[in-house]
Amino acid sequence: AQLMATKTGRQVVRDRGTYVVLRELHRWEQQPEVLAACEKLIQVLIGDEPGPGMENLLEVDVPEELERELQRLDCQEEEQWQQREGEQRELR
């Protein structure tokens, strides 16, 4: 998480071709948690860089209300992954 938090770290990761590796991992990975982590990393890698003063994502002030909403969405996403994982186990 630290490496992707700073502009310099994100650039190093991009320069090493990490996106291609993550894209291929995402194609064959079956564990929902790994897929979710892959998707979040890819979003950071291919997204626009934050504006001035927000280069270090660990230092960005997030309003409390938005933070609660993001946590709620994370929980909802986790529940969906767990449900899909359970359905996949039943099919095996």
Buried (B, 14 or more C-beta within 10 A) or exposed (E): EEEBBBEEBBEEBEEEEBBEEBEEBBEEBEEBEEBBBBEEBBEBBEEEEBEEEEBBBEEEEEEEEEEEEEEEEEEEBEEEBEEEBEEEEEEE
